[in-house]
Amino acid sequence: MLISAVVGAICSSAGAQSEVQLRIAARRVATGGTEVAVQPYEGGSHWGDRVLPAERFLSDDVEIGRWRYSSPVAVQTLAGEQWVRIAARRVAAGGTEVALQQLGEGVGWGSRMLPTRRFLSDDVETGRWRSSSPLTVSPPPVQFSPPDIGEPPADGEEGTPRGLITPRGVPVAVLGRVGSGYLVRTPCGNTAEVSAGQPIYGAQIVIDPGHGGWWDTGAVGPNGLVERDLNLTLSRAIQEELAARDISAVLARTGSYGSLLSVRAAFADALGADAIVSVHHNAPTGRISGTPGTEVYVQSVSRSEPQADSARLGGLLYEEITTALSAFPNIRWGRHADAGVLRVLLPDGHDAYGMIRRPNVPAVLIEYGFLSNPSEAALFATDGYISVASKATADAIEAYLNTDRLGTGFISRPRVFNPARAPSRCEEVTLE
C-alpha cells in the first residue's frame, strides 16, 4: 500500500524551470504488486534518475478502483518549491493505473493528472520499468476565493455568510453563528460546529460533481476510469473557466467523499445561486453514432411544461457541448434515439432525478457522453477532453447569465423512467 512520507527533492535548483516535465515510472515486482517512482525531464532526450519514495508499493489485493498515494516529492523550479505525489490504483480489467497530483498553496492536493499512457498490465516482465506519458507541472494552482464568492454586507459588518469552505476544503451551508464559529450542515445532512473557514456570501453557479464516496462510484469505464473522479476533475476545470470570466462558482463536492442529494440541492438554494449544474457521464452505452450522445435533463413545472430557465440553460449547454465534442475525430459515440435537452419523468409525472427535482433554483443534469463506451472512455481520460468540455460548459453558462439565447436540442416528448434510488449511505468527512 502506498502511504505518505516526505522524500528529497528530485531536481537541483541549477536546472530549475518555471514548468517541469515529469513522468511516472512503474514496474511489477517479484513478490507481486507494483512499484512506482517519478522521473524529471532533463532536456533533449534525457530523463533523470528515478526517485523512489520510501514506501511506494501497491499490492495486488487492494480494493479495485480505490486510489492510493505515494510519498510527496519536492520539485524545485524558478517559481519556488512545488510538491507532487503519485496516485495509483488497481483496475477492474487487471493491472495498475497511475496519475500525478500537485499540491496547491492553501488548497490541498489538486485533481489527479492522468497521463495519456498510464496503465501497467499484470503480465509485463517482472522488474522492468515502464514509463507514463510526460506531464507538465506548472506553478501551484490558486483557489478561487472571496471577494469573488459573494460580497459581505455593504455596511462593513461581516454578517453571517450563506456558506463556508471549511479548513479541510469542504463546502457547507451555514445555519447560524456559534460564538466565534459557525453551525453548518454537513455533507451527510447532520449539524456540526466549525471554528473557522472561507465565507461564501453567495454564488452565481453551483457545480455538482455527480456521485461520491467509495460506495457510489457511478459508472466505471472499460479503461478503469471512475465516473465519480472524472466528474470531479471536470467540475474543477469548469470552476476555473468560470473564475477566469469573473463568474462566481462553488463546487458542491470537493473530494471523493459522499454527500446526500438533498444536501447538495439545499446548498445551492442556501447560496441563492442562479443555477446548479450537475456533472455526469452515462452508462450503459446507447447505439453507436457519429454524433455525440450528450443528454441534458431539465426541470418540469408540470407533466406537460418544462421550467423555462432550466430549459434555456439546458439548450445552451447541449448546443455548446455537442458542438465542441463533435470536433474530436474518429470517436464512435454512444447515443440514444431521444438524446438532447429533455425531461425525465416518473410515471406519476414528477421529475425522476433527485438533483433535478429537489433544488428550488434552476437545475440541469448533464450526461456528457458514455463512459461505458470504450471509444469515449479513452477520450474522457485525456487532458484535451477536460479542456474542451470545461470551456464549452463555461461558454454555455456565461451565455445563460448574460444573454437571452435559447440554445438547441429540445426534445418535446418526456422520457418516462424510474431510476434506481441514489444511495442513502453517507459517511461524514472531517471538516477541520
C-alpha positions as CSV (number, residue, x, y, z in Angstrom):
1,M,0.0,0.0,0.0
2,L,1.2,3.5,-0.8
3,I,1.4,5.9,2.2
4,S,2.6,9.5,2.7
5,A,6.2,10.2,3.7
6,V,8.3,13.1,2.7
7,V,11.4,12.4,0.5
8,G,14.0,14.6,-1.0
9,A,14.0,16.9,-4.0
10,I,14.4,15.5,-7.4
11,C,15.8,18.5,-9.3
12,S,18.6,20.8,-8.4
13,S,17.9,24.5,-8.4
14,A,20.5,24.9,-11.1
15,G,18.3,23.1,-13.6
16,A,15.0,24.5,-12.3
17,Q,12.4,25.9,-14.7
18,S,9.0,27.6,-14.1
19,E,7.5,24.5,-15.6
20,V,8.8,21.0,-15.1
21,Q,8.1,17.9,-17.0
22,L,7.7,14.7,-15.1
23,R,6.8,11.1,-15.9
24,I,5.7,8.3,-13.7
25,A,7.7,5.0,-13.8
26,A,6.1,1.7,-12.6
27,R,7.1,-1.9,-12.6
28,R,5.9,-5.3,-11.4
29,V,7.8,-6.8,-8.5
30,A,8.7,-10.4,-7.9
31,T,6.6,-10.6,-4.7
32,G,3.5,-9.3,-6.5
33,G,2.2,-5.8,-6.7
34,T,3.5,-2.6,-8.4
35,E,6.3,-0.2,-7.5
36,V,6.2,3.4,-8.6
37,A,8.7,6.2,-9.0
38,V,9.0,9.7,-10.5
39,Q,11.4,10.9,-13.2
40,P,12.2,14.5,-14.1
41,Y,12.9,15.6,-17.6
42,E,16.5,16.9,-18.1
43,G,16.3,18.2,-21.7
44,G,16.8,16.7,-25.1
45,S,16.0,13.0,-24.9
46,H,17.3,12.6,-21.4
47,W,15.3,11.7,-18.3
48,G,16.8,11.9,-14.8
49,D,17.2,9.2,-12.3
50,R,14.0,7.6,-10.9
51,V,13.2,8.9,-7.4
52,L,11.8,6.1,-5.2
53,P,9.5,7.2,-2.4
54,A,10.3,5.4,0.9
55,E,7.0,3.5,0.7
56,R,5.9,3.1,-2.9
57,F,4.3,-0.3,-3.4
58,L,0.7,-1.1,-4.4
59,S,-0.2,-4.7,-3.6
60,D,-2.4,-6.8,-5.8
61,D,-5.1,-7.4,-3.1
62,V,-6.1,-3.8,-2.5
63,E,-9.7,-2.7,-3.3
64,I,-10.3,-2.3,-7.0
65,G,-10.7,1.3,-8.1
66,R,-9.5,2.9,-4.9
67,W,-6.6,5.4,-5.2
68,R,-3.5,5.1,-3.0
69,Y,-0.9,7.7,-2.8
70,S,2.9,7.8,-2.7
71,S,5.2,10.0,-0.6
72,P,5.2,13.7,-1.6
73,V,8.1,14.7,-3.8
74,A,9.6,18.3,-3.9
75,V,10.2,19.8,-7.3
76,Q,12.5,22.9,-7.4
77,T,11.5,25.5,-10.0
78,L,12.1,29.2,-10.6
79,A,8.6,29.7,-9.1
80,G,9.7,28.0,-5.9
81,E,9.4,24.6,-4.5
82,Q,6.4,22.6,-5.6
83,W,5.2,19.3,-4.3
84,V,3.7,16.3,-6.2
85,R,2.7,12.8,-5.3
86,I,1.9,9.7,-7.3
87,A,-1.6,8.2,-7.2
88,A,-2.1,4.5,-8.2
89,R,-4.9,2.1,-8.2
90,R,-5.8,-1.4,-9.3
91,V,-8.3,-1.5,-12.2
92,A,-11.1,-4.0,-12.8
93,A,-9.6,-5.2,-16.1
94,G,-6.4,-6.1,-14.3
95,G,-3.3,-4.0,-14.0
96,T,-2.5,-0.7,-12.4
97,E,-3.3,2.9,-13.3
98,V,-1.1,5.8,-12.3
99,A,-1.6,9.5,-12.0
100,L,0.1,12.6,-10.5
101,Q,-1.2,15.2,-8.0
102,Q,0.1,18.6,-7.3
103,L,-0.1,20.4,-4.0
104,G,-1.6,23.9,-4.3
105,E,-0.9,26.7,-1.9
106,G,-3.7,26.7,0.7
107,V,-6.0,24.4,-1.2
108,G,-4.5,20.9,-0.6
109,W,-3.9,18.3,-3.3
110,G,-5.3,19.2,-6.7
111,S,-7.1,16.9,-9.1
112,R,-5.3,13.8,-10.4
113,M,-3.4,14.5,-13.7
114,L,-3.9,11.5,-15.9
115,P,-1.2,10.8,-18.5
116,T,-2.5,9.5,-21.8
117,R,-0.3,6.4,-21.3
118,R,-0.7,5.4,-17.7
119,F,-1.7,1.7,-17.4
120,L,0.7,-1.2,-16.5
121,S,-0.7,-4.6,-17.2
122,D,-0.2,-7.6,-14.8
123,D,1.5,-9.7,-17.5
124,V,4.5,-7.4,-18.2
125,E,8.0,-8.7,-17.5
126,T,8.8,-8.6,-13.8
127,G,11.3,-5.9,-12.7
128,R,11.3,-4.0,-16.0
129,W,10.3,-0.3,-15.6
130,R,7.6,1.2,-17.9
131,S,7.1,4.9,-18.1
132,S,3.9,7.0,-18.5
133,S,3.5,9.9,-20.9
134,P,5.1,13.1,-19.7
135,L,3.1,15.6,-17.6
136,T,3.8,19.3,-17.0
137,V,3.9,20.7,-13.5
138,S,3.3,24.4,-13.5
139,P,3.3,26.9,-10.6
140,P,0.9,25.8,-7.9
141,P,-2.8,26.4,-8.5
142,V,-4.5,29.1,-6.5
143,Q,-8.0,28.5,-5.2
144,F,-10.8,30.7,-6.4
145,S,-11.8,32.7,-3.3
146,P,-13.6,35.8,-1.9
147,P,-14.2,38.6,-2.7
148,D,-15.4,36.9,-5.9
149,I,-17.6,34.4,-4.0
150,G,-20.3,36.9,-3.0
151,E,-19.8,40.1,-1.0
152,P,-20.2,40.8,2.7
153,P,-22.8,43.4,3.7
154,A,-22.0,46.9,2.4
155,D,-22.1,48.4,5.9
156,G,-18.8,46.8,6.6
157,E,-20.1,44.2,9.1
158,E,-19.1,40.7,8.3
159,G,-22.5,39.2,8.9
160,T,-23.4,35.6,8.7
161,P,-22.3,34.0,5.4
162,R,-24.7,31.7,3.5
163,G,-22.0,29.0,3.1
164,L,-18.5,28.2,4.1
165,I,-15.4,26.4,2.8
166,T,-14.2,24.6,5.9
167,P,-10.5,24.4,6.8
168,R,-10.4,21.0,5.2
169,G,-11.9,22.4,2.0
170,V,-15.4,21.0,2.4
171,P,-18.3,23.3,1.1
172,V,-21.2,23.5,3.6
173,A,-24.3,25.6,4.2
174,V,-24.2,27.9,7.2
175,L,-27.2,27.6,9.6
176,G,-26.0,30.2,12.0
177,R,-23.3,31.5,14.3
178,V,-22.0,29.7,17.4
179,G,-19.8,32.0,19.4
180,S,-17.0,33.0,17.0
181,G,-17.6,29.9,14.8
182,Y,-20.4,28.5,12.7
183,L,-23.2,26.0,12.9
184,V,-23.2,24.2,9.5
185,R,-25.0,21.4,7.6
186,T,-22.6,18.5,6.9
187,P,-22.4,16.6,3.7
188,C,-24.4,13.8,5.3
189,G,-27.2,16.2,6.5
190,N,-26.2,16.5,10.1
191,T,-25.3,19.6,12.0
192,A,-21.8,20.4,13.2
193,E,-19.8,23.3,14.6
194,V,-16.7,24.6,12.9
195,S,-14.4,27.3,14.3
196,A,-13.4,29.0,11.0
197,G,-13.5,28.8,7.2
198,Q,-13.7,30.8,4.0
199,P,-17.1,32.6,4.0
200,I,-19.4,32.3,1.0
201,Y,-21.9,35.2,0.8
202,G,-23.4,34.0,-2.4
203,A,-22.5,32.4,-5.8
204,Q,-23.9,32.6,-9.3
205,I,-23.4,28.9,-10.1
206,V,-23.1,25.7,-8.0
207,I,-21.4,22.9,-9.8
208,D,-22.3,19.4,-8.6
209,P,-19.8,16.7,-9.4
210,G,-22.1,13.7,-9.6
211,H,-21.7,10.7,-7.2
212,G,-19.1,10.5,-4.4
213,G,-17.9,8.1,-1.8
214,W,-16.4,4.7,-2.2
215,W,-19.9,3.1,-2.3
216,D,-21.2,5.5,-5.0
217,T,-18.7,5.5,-7.8
218,G,-21.1,5.9,-10.7
219,A,-20.1,4.3,-14.0
220,V,-16.7,2.7,-14.4
221,G,-15.2,2.7,-17.9
222,P,-13.5,-0.3,-19.6
223,N,-10.2,1.5,-19.0
224,G,-10.8,1.7,-15.3
225,L,-11.8,5.4,-15.3
226,V,-14.3,6.0,-12.4
227,E,-17.2,8.4,-13.1
228,R,-17.0,9.9,-9.5
229,D,-13.4,11.0,-10.1
230,L,-14.0,12.1,-13.7
231,N,-16.9,14.2,-12.7
232,L,-14.8,16.0,-10.0
233,T,-11.9,16.6,-12.4
234,L,-14.2,18.2,-15.0
235,S,-16.1,20.2,-12.4
236,R,-12.9,21.7,-11.1
237,A,-11.9,22.7,-14.6
238,I,-15.4,24.3,-15.2
239,Q,-15.0,26.2,-12.0
240,E,-11.6,27.5,-13.1
241,E,-13.0,28.5,-16.5
242,L,-15.8,30.4,-14.9
243,A,-13.5,32.1,-12.4
244,A,-11.4,33.4,-15.4
245,R,-14.6,35.0,-16.6
246,D,-15.5,36.6,-13.3
247,I,-18.4,34.2,-12.7
248,S,-18.5,33.0,-9.1
249,A,-18.9,29.3,-8.9
250,V,-18.7,26.9,-6.0
251,L,-18.4,23.1,-6.0
252,A,-21.0,21.1,-4.1
253,R,-18.3,18.3,-3.5
254,T,-14.6,18.9,-3.5
255,G,-13.3,15.4,-2.8
256,S,-14.1,11.7,-3.3
257,Y,-16.4,11.7,-0.2
258,G,-20.1,11.2,-0.5
259,S,-22.8,13.9,0.0
260,L,-26.6,13.4,0.1
261,L,-28.5,14.8,-2.9
262,S,-30.8,16.7,-0.5
263,V,-27.8,18.4,1.0
264,R,-26.3,19.4,-2.4
265,A,-29.7,20.8,-3.6
266,A,-30.2,22.7,-0.3
267,F,-26.6,24.1,-0.6
268,A,-27.5,25.7,-4.0
269,D,-30.7,27.1,-2.5
270,A,-28.9,28.5,0.5
271,L,-26.4,30.3,-1.7
272,G,-29.1,31.8,-3.8
273,A,-27.4,30.5,-6.9
274,D,-28.7,31.4,-10.4
275,A,-28.5,27.7,-11.2
276,I,-27.0,24.4,-10.2
277,V,-25.3,22.2,-12.9
278,S,-24.8,18.5,-12.1
279,V,-21.9,16.9,-14.0
280,H,-22.2,13.2,-15.0
281,H,-21.1,10.6,-17.6
282,N,-23.5,8.0,-18.8
283,A,-23.9,4.2,-18.9
284,P,-24.9,1.8,-20.4
285,T,-24.0,2.7,-23.9
286,G,-26.6,3.5,-26.5
287,R,-26.3,2.7,-30.1
288,I,-23.1,3.7,-31.9
289,S,-23.3,7.0,-33.8
290,G,-21.2,9.6,-35.5
291,T,-22.7,12.3,-33.3
292,P,-22.1,12.8,-29.6
293,G,-25.0,11.4,-27.4
294,T,-24.9,14.2,-24.8
295,E,-28.1,14.4,-22.8
296,V,-29.2,17.4,-20.6
297,Y,-32.0,16.8,-18.2
298,V,-34.1,19.8,-17.2
299,Q,-36.8,20.6,-14.6
300,S,-40.6,20.5,-15.0
301,V,-43.3,22.7,-13.7
302,S,-45.9,20.2,-14.7
303,R,-46.2,16.9,-16.7
304,S,-46.5,19.0,-19.9
305,E,-44.3,22.0,-19.3
306,P,-40.6,22.5,-18.6
307,Q,-39.2,25.1,-16.2
308,A,-38.2,27.9,-18.5
309,D,-34.9,28.9,-17.0
310,S,-33.8,25.3,-16.6
311,A,-34.7,24.6,-20.2
312,R,-32.9,27.6,-21.6
313,L,-29.7,26.7,-19.7
314,G,-30.1,23.1,-20.9
315,G,-30.4,24.2,-24.5
316,L,-27.3,26.3,-24.3
317,L,-25.3,23.5,-22.6
318,Y,-26.4,21.0,-25.2
319,E,-25.5,23.3,-28.1
320,E,-22.1,24.3,-26.8
321,I,-21.1,20.8,-25.6
322,T,-22.1,18.8,-28.6
323,T,-20.5,21.3,-31.0
324,A,-17.3,21.2,-29.1
325,L,-17.2,17.4,-28.7
326,S,-18.0,16.9,-32.4
327,A,-14.6,18.3,-33.2
328,F,-12.8,15.3,-31.8
329,P,-12.0,13.0,-34.7
330,N,-12.6,9.2,-35.0
331,I,-14.8,8.8,-31.9
332,R,-17.5,6.2,-32.0
333,W,-20.1,7.9,-29.9
334,G,-22.9,6.2,-28.0
335,R,-26.3,7.8,-28.5
336,H,-29.9,7.2,-27.5
337,A,-32.7,8.0,-30.1
338,D,-34.1,10.8,-27.9
339,A,-30.7,12.4,-26.9
340,G,-30.9,16.1,-26.4
341,V,-32.5,18.5,-23.9
342,L,-35.2,16.5,-22.3
343,R,-37.3,15.9,-19.2
344,V,-37.2,12.5,-17.5
345,L,-40.4,11.9,-15.6
346,L,-41.6,9.2,-13.1
347,P,-44.8,7.5,-14.1
348,D,-46.6,9.9,-11.7
349,G,-45.4,12.9,-13.8
350,H,-42.7,14.2,-11.4
351,D,-39.1,14.7,-12.3
352,A,-37.3,11.4,-11.9
353,Y,-33.8,12.6,-10.9
354,G,-33.3,14.0,-7.4
355,M,-30.8,16.6,-8.5
356,I,-33.4,18.0,-10.9
357,R,-36.4,17.6,-8.6
358,R,-35.0,18.8,-5.3
359,P,-33.4,22.3,-5.9
360,N,-35.6,25.4,-5.9
361,V,-33.1,27.2,-8.1
362,P,-32.9,26.3,-11.8
363,A,-31.2,22.9,-12.2
364,V,-29.8,20.8,-15.0
365,L,-28.0,17.5,-15.1
366,I,-25.5,16.8,-18.0
367,E,-24.6,13.4,-19.2
368,Y,-21.6,14.4,-21.4
369,G,-21.3,11.0,-23.0
370,F,-21.0,7.3,-22.3
371,L,-18.2,6.3,-20.0
372,S,-19.2,2.7,-20.7
373,N,-18.2,3.1,-24.4
374,P,-14.5,2.2,-24.9
375,S,-14.1,4.9,-27.6
376,E,-15.5,7.6,-25.4
377,A,-13.8,6.3,-22.2
378,A,-10.4,6.7,-23.9
379,L,-11.2,10.3,-24.8
380,F,-12.5,11.1,-21.4
381,A,-9.2,10.1,-19.8
382,T,-7.3,12.9,-21.7
383,D,-6.5,16.4,-20.7
384,G,-7.8,17.5,-24.1
385,Y,-11.3,16.3,-23.3
386,I,-11.3,18.1,-19.9
387,S,-10.1,21.3,-21.5
388,V,-12.7,21.2,-24.4
389,A,-15.6,20.1,-22.2
390,S,-15.0,22.6,-19.5
391,K,-14.7,25.5,-21.9
392,A,-17.9,24.5,-23.7
393,T,-19.7,24.3,-20.4
394,A,-18.4,27.7,-19.2
395,D,-19.4,29.2,-22.6
396,A,-23.0,28.0,-22.1
397,I,-23.2,29.2,-18.5
398,E,-21.8,32.6,-19.5
399,A,-24.4,32.9,-22.3
400,Y,-27.2,31.9,-19.8
401,L,-26.2,34.6,-17.4
402,N,-25.5,37.4,-19.9
403,T,-27.7,36.8,-23.0
404,D,-31.2,35.8,-24.0
405,R,-30.1,32.9,-26.2
406,L,-32.3,29.8,-26.1
407,G,-29.9,27.1,-27.3
408,T,-30.9,24.0,-29.3
409,G,-31.6,20.3,-29.0
410,F,-35.0,20.4,-27.3
411,I,-37.0,17.1,-27.2
412,S,-40.7,17.8,-26.6
413,R,-41.7,14.3,-25.5
414,P,-40.5,13.4,-22.0
415,R,-38.8,10.2,-21.3
416,V,-40.7,8.1,-18.7
417,F,-38.2,6.3,-16.5
418,N,-38.0,5.2,-12.9
419,P,-34.2,5.3,-12.0
420,A,-32.7,3.4,-9.1
421,R,-32.7,5.4,-5.9
422,A,-29.5,7.2,-5.2
423,P,-27.5,5.6,-2.4
424,S,-28.7,6.8,1.0
425,R,-25.5,5.7,2.7
426,C,-23.2,8.6,3.8
427,E,-20.0,8.7,5.9
428,E,-19.1,12.0,7.4
429,V,-15.9,13.7,6.3
430,T,-13.6,15.7,8.5
431,L,-14.4,19.4,8.3
432,E,-11.4,20.9,10.1
